[in-house]
Amino acid sequence: MHERNSVAELAEALKRELNRYSPGEKLPSSRALVERFRVSPVTVSRAIAALAAEGLVTTRPGAGAFRTAPHGAPVRLGDTSWQQVALSVESAAEVVPRSVDASGVLTTLAEPPPGVIELSGGYLHPALQPERALAAALGRAGRRPGAWGRPPIEGVTELRAWFAREIGGPAGTVAASEVLITAGGQSALTAALRALAPPGAPVLVESPTYPGMLAAARASGLRPVPVPTDARGVRTDLLAEAFRTSGARVFVCQPLFQNPTGAVLADRRPEVIRVAREAGAFVIEDDFARRLAHEDAPPLPPTLAADDPDGIVVHVCSLTKATSPSLRVGALAARGPVLERLRAVQVVDSFFVPRPLQEAALELVGSPAWTRHRRTTAAELRVRREALLTALHRELPAVSVDFVPPGGFHVWARLPDGTDDAALSAAALRAGVAVASGGPYHPAESVAPHLRLSFAAVAGTAELAEGVSRLRTAFETACPGG
């Protein structure tokens, strides 16, 4: 069982028993709870902390945990219905209403209920995260002289240089001065969209694509315009036509291990740059998965930014996916006047990324543990990918995977025609497995029903097999004729 599930279950059990204790009465000791519930001391500590965060217990160092006295009269609830009007009113000049909808993002961020297998997750399982290396890096970073001072607005110089080498490749075509450190990839994407396109403007996006980018675009009042993709990436013939008909000046793409299809843009790379140049447009390159190549992946193509001397490409990348959801450190790379605009947007939004986090990231990527972690992750992701494909072939032969990605966290599984992927996703959750339905990945209508199935957020291959078995149960319930 996941540690976080054990914590939630223990917290719920203790919450149900609180009425046995008078206000101020001491709860059983941690040792007694460990023995009674057969969990680890860490689980007990985290469960008590969860109750304390809800104000149900009070902890006293060296003394234990005590039931909190009941609060006074409940807070009076006001009438907030007026907000429905205030939040819906748009100015006459606002062509595209802003829409803040995080549902597509929460599918991969929200923790599933206890006992549910997570085939929807967007991060590495804790067993795959370099937790010891991160802890050591954070400890060393915290002791660095000046580590708790204000960092440069653009980011710590050495970290900018590291990202520049990663983005520019061996030829060194990206300079440290062209890099801004960001609070993860989502923050960088949002800043780039706001900097490059005014409210109401069309923005070309791959279809299907990452729901978090669609949510960020719509929240900024932008209008996503879909451009179809295939196993080789975006259809460049349709990209050129989309620029002509929409008048867009921005195209957002994921050239490597695209989310959700896993496609790799290889031979069409020069054509994407050429088409954008002729349209006088920017390309936002979301390079989220470069550090998630599988053990059997072929040599990776360089970034689009590495081959772009003219500032067409605004590059976005992050360390988060390859490490931990809480190491929210990423980078924006750009050249020309747009770099200053990106810098201004970031300063207005968040000032800067906390220096201790930047220093910890620098410590991590400069340590031998970083190379070991990437090698271990590459091997484990390949094993899990193959385990998922094997389980799908055995349990759900009617579901097909048209492209097997050599990197990333997931496969894009094609469902039989006529399947309601949203209904199947809901049935799967009832059967004890969380999956992501394909609808939110499309900026407009979807052409076929899909599920995005992740193999990175589970404990191992046995849990993958069990998850697919539960998905089969859901499939038989939701699609009795499938």
Salt bridges, closest charged atoms under 4 A:
GLU12 OE2 - LYS15 NZ 3.44
GLU17 OE2 - ARG36 NH2 2.37
GLU54 OE2 - LYS15 NZ 3.15
GLU94 OE2 - ARG98 NE 3.28
GLU118 OE1 - ARG4 NH2 2.34
GLU154 OE2 - ARG343 NE 2.72
GLU166 OE1 - ARG291 NH2 3.34
GLU178 OE1 - ARG335 NH2 3.04
ASP230 OD1 - ARG268 NH1 2.86
ASP237 OD2 - ARG235 NH2 3.11
GLU241 OE1 - ARG244 NH2 2.80
ASP267 OD2 - ARG232 NH2 2.47
GLU271 OE2 - ARG274 NH2 2.43
GLU278 OE2 - ARG274 NH1 2.63
GLU285 OE1 - HIS315 ND1 2.80
ASP287 OD2 - ARG290 NE 2.61
ASP287 OD2 - HIS315 NE2 3.87
GLU295 OE1 - ARG382 NE 2.85
ASP296 OD2 - ARG385 NH2 2.61
ASP307 OD2 - ARG269 NH2 2.69
ASP310 OD2 - ARG277 NH2 2.99
GLU340 OE2 - ARG343 NH1 3.43
ASP349 OD2 - ARG194 NH1 2.58
GLU359 OE1 - ARG144 NH1 2.38
GLU359 OE2 - ARG355 NE 3.02
GLU363 OE1 - ARG140 NE 2.82
GLU363 OE2 - ARG144 NE 2.90
GLU380 OE2 - ARG384 NE 2.87
GLU386 OE2 - ARG385 NH2 2.78
GLU395 OE2 - ARG394 NE 3.60
GLU395 OE1 - ARG472 NH1 2.40
ASP417 OD1 - ARG414 NH1 2.90
GLU463 OE1 - HIS2 NE2 3.15
GLU466 OE2 - ARG470 NE 2.95
GLU476 OE2 - ARG472 NE 3.86
